Amino acid sequence: MIAKDKVVGLTYILKNKQDEVLDEATQDDLFFYLHGHGQIVPGLEKGLAGLKTGDKKNITVKPEEGYGNPSDELRVVVSRSKFPSASDIQEGVQFLAETSEGMKHPFTVTKVDGDNVHMDGNHPLAGETLHFDVEIFEVRDATQEELEHGHAHGPGGHHHH
Ligand code: ZN
């Protein structure tokens, strides 16, 4: 049964409210994670707890338990001169920048307006209610190494990072 310190292999289809597929993992390429270690969004982790191999479930995750609600503080306008001179500044490009707390955080360019570069550091799925269709294919005990690293090492426990 899925519980803390279990490694879980599953398929999922992630859809938004409009029923568009945002992401998926298929049986040929199972998604593995270590349960109870914050590797996946809290609402999904909660919904998976207690399931076992062969179980299927629809799990709805509200933004508060998903990627959060968009915050205006993470929408900033930065002067072009603040970027390294060779930067390729255009819509959709991501840059790592420091937040007010000094953490490195990815910001995506949303608009370039002359010298002003508009950037958004909100997760692309912030504010979205997420609909997961999951099927459980594997539940096993985590290895000592996985517990030390705080993440799963995939099929057969091999190291992949
Ligand atoms: Zn590792």
Boltz pocket constraint, residues with backbone or C-beta under 6 A from the ligand:
constraints:
  - pocket:
      binder: B
      contacts: [[A, 145], [A, 146], [A, 149], [A, 151], [A, 152], [A, 153], [A, 159], [A, 161]]
      max_distance: 6.0
